Amino acid sequence: MTGCIEITDEITVNADGSGTIRASIDMGMLGSASDKQSPNVDMDILNKIKAFPLFADSLLKGMPGISNIIPVTDNKKGLFAISMDFKDSRSLNKSIYRLFGRKPGLFSPSFVKVSKHRLVKKNMAPLLKKLMEGNKTINSMAGDMMMQFISFNSIYHLPKGATKISNIKAIAENGGTTVTTRFSLSEMIKTDFDYGIKIRY
């Protein structure tokens, strides 16, 4: 297997707490292997990834507080993405729960909290570990070497410069208005580091 799989979430926050989120999977050459069978690739998972943008679009259409939904499916480049505008944190988290096929309860945790002065993103490593443990197919695909080539990237565009960032591995650029993190799947599965982040601005 060549190249690297990049899983990226990019959040742009407006001054009033609304914003835009874009989630993408860049699979490069692997994503263009539509009909080719390979011992290193589970075609069922690959086809589900390719179908996800349009599936997400159909799920999120008409949701209160969610607008401007844009699905992207580029088989040639191996890029699959979905972006949308959200009115507030509540709308954003409801959409995330819907994509996971779950209905949030009264005490359900928020994956992302956005306000006029702060952004908080939950540590997703425990969820990834549970997913890996409960899915034999993903486990068989994601060997030690494979996990080194899968990276999780987060990009946060803020309305003003960050004054405090909790994650010591985060990088602030452009006067603190852009904050990024990058971790391999191997790191997130094998260590107990808190991969969540709190940013005050």
Buried (B, 14 or more C-beta within 10 A) or exposed (E): BEEBBBBBBBBBBBEEBBBBBBBBBBBBEBBBBEEEEEEEBBEEEBEEBBEBBBBBBEBBEEBEBBBEBEBBBBEEEBBBBBBBBBBBBBBBBBBBBBBEEEEBEEEEEBBBBBBEBBBBBBBBBEEBEEEBEEEEEBEEBBEEEBBEBBBBBBBBBBBEEBEEBEBEEBEBEEEBBBBBBBBBBBBBBEEEBBBBBBBBB
